């Protein structure tokens, strides 16, 4: 019983440490807050089962982000096959946006969304602080390829950012 309590406490500690990053990572991929919350929950439930089963703990952070990346991919595949019944069921919930007086944050986010799924995944994993080795594990890539692929993804993101017009937020949205 004491071992299980310790395991639950460790899971709680890991959730508090990694949960916000996993949520931001998932939100960047699935683009819907409620789906990002579901990915976060699924990821930590799998982590709980993994720890309870005595799974490998040598690189849990990479393992967690790999599970989250796979959950995001699954959700995006399911969504691509889904046809909504009415336009009302396809409404998107807007996440609270960071301050963006000059439109640069919105332009950077828009440029990120225009990247391919693989490029967006590379950039967001790196933005979460994962090493090249961890990114390789999360994406099933050769570790030697990550630097080259990430550099290309960052270049495409930069080009997409510079190709998009920057419109201050006050001019880009109507107030009605």
C-alpha positions in Angstrom: 0.0 0.0 0.0 2.8 2.4 0.9 4.5 1.7 -2.5 1.3 2.7 -4.2 0.9 5.9 -2.2 4.5 6.8 -3.1 3.8 6.0 -6.8 0.7 8.3 -6.7 2.6 11.1 -5.0 5.4 10.8 -7.7 2.7 10.9 -10.4 1.3 14.0 -8.8 4.7 15.6 -8.7 5.3 14.7 -12.4 1.9 16.1 -13.3 2.7 19.4 -11.6 6.1 19.6 -13.2 5.3 18.4 -16.8 1.5 18.9 -17.1 1.5 22.5 -18.2 4.1 21.8 -20.9 2.3 18.7 -22.1 -0.9 20.8 -22.3 0.8 23.6 -24.3 2.4 21.0 -26.6 -1.0 19.2 -27.2 -2.8 22.5 -27.7 -0.2 23.5 -30.3 -1.0 20.3 -32.3 -4.7 19.7 -31.8 -5.6 23.4 -31.6 -8.6 22.8 -29.4 -8.4 23.4 -25.6 -10.8 20.6 -24.7 -8.9 18.1 -26.9 -5.6 19.2 -25.4 -7.1 18.6 -21.9 -8.1 15.1 -23.1 -4.6 14.4 -24.4 -3.2 15.6 -21.1 -5.5 13.3 -19.1 -4.9 10.3 -21.4 -1.1 10.8 -21.2 -1.0 10.9 -17.4 -3.3 7.9 -17.1 -1.0 5.9 -19.3 2.0 7.2 -17.2 0.2 6.0 -14.1 -0.3 2.5 -15.6 3.3 2.5 -16.8 4.7 3.3 -13.4 2.3 0.9 -11.6 3.5 -1.9 -14.0 7.1 -1.2 -13.2 7.9 0.2 -16.7 11.2 1.7 -17.8 11.8 5.0 -16.0 15.1 5.8 -17.7 13.7 8.7 -19.7 10.2 9.4 -18.6 9.9 12.9 -19.9 10.6 11.7 -23.5 8.2 8.8 -22.9 5.4 11.3 -21.8 5.9 13.5 -24.8 5.9 10.5 -27.1 2.6 9.3 -25.6 1.2 12.8 -26.0 2.4 13.2 -29.6 0.8 9.8 -30.5 -2.5 10.9 -28.8 -2.5 14.1 -30.7 -1.9 12.3 -34.0 -4.7 9.9 -33.2 -7.1 12.8 -32.5 -6.1 14.6 -35.7 -6.6 11.5 -37.8 -10.1 10.9 -36.2 -11.0 14.6 -36.7 -10.0 14.4 -40.4 -12.5 11.6 -40.9 -15.3 13.4 -38.9 -18.0 15.2 -40.7 -19.9 17.6 -38.4 -23.7 17.4 -38.4 -24.2 21.2 -38.4 -22.0 24.2 -38.4 -22.9 24.8 -34.8 -21.2 21.5 -33.8 -17.9 22.7 -35.4 -17.5 25.9 -33.4 -14.0 26.4 -32.1 -13.2 27.5 -28.6 -10.7 30.3 -28.5 -7.9 29.8 -25.9 -7.0 32.9 -24.0 -4.4 34.6 -26.1 -1.2 36.2 -24.8 -0.8 40.0 -25.2 -0.3 40.8 -28.9 -0.6 44.5 -29.4 1.4 44.5 -32.7 0.2 41.2 -34.1 3.5 39.3 -34.0 2.4 36.5 -31.7 -0.7 35.9 -33.8 1.5 35.9 -37.0 3.9 33.4 -35.4 1.1 31.1 -34.3 -0.5 31.4 -37.7 2.8 30.5 -39.4 3.2 27.5 -37.1 -0.3 26.3 -38.0 0.6 26.5 -41.7 3.5 24.0 -41.2 3.1 20.3 -42.0 2.2 18.1 -39.0 5.7 16.8 -38.8 7.3 20.3 -38.9 4.9 21.6 -36.3 5.6 18.5 -34.1 9.4 19.1 -34.4 9.1 22.8 -33.5 6.8 22.3 -30.6 8.8 19.4 -29.1 11.9 21.5 -29.2 10.0 24.5 -27.8 9.1 22.2 -24.8 12.9 21.8 -24.2 13.2 18.2 -25.4 16.7 17.2 -26.5 17.3 15.9 -30.1 17.5 12.4 -28.7 14.2 12.8 -27.0 12.6 14.3 -30.1 13.9 11.4 -32.1 12.3 8.9 -29.7 9.0 10.8 -29.7 8.8 10.9 -33.5 10.4 7.6 -34.3 13.3 9.3 -36.2 17.0 8.6 -36.4 18.7 10.9 -33.8 21.2 12.0 -36.4 18.3 13.3 -38.6 16.7 15.5 -35.9 19.0 18.5 -36.3 18.7 18.7 -40.0 14.9 18.2 -40.0 14.5 20.7 -37.2 16.6 23.3 -39.0 14.5 22.9 -42.1 11.2 23.1 -40.1 12.4 26.3 -38.4 13.4 27.7 -41.8 9.9 27.0 -43.2 8.3 28.5 -40.0 10.4 31.6 -40.4 9.5 31.9 -44.1 5.8 31.4 -43.3 6.0 34.1 -40.6 7.7 36.6 -43.0 5.2 35.8 -45.8 2.2 36.6 -43.6 1.2 40.2 -43.2 1.4 41.4 -39.6 -1.8 43.2 -38.7 -2.1 44.7 -35.2 -4.8 42.9 -33.2 -6.9 46.1 -32.9 -7.2 46.1 -36.7 -7.5 42.4 -37.3 -10.7 41.8 -35.3 -14.0 43.4 -35.2 -15.3 44.6 -31.9 -18.9 43.5 -32.5 
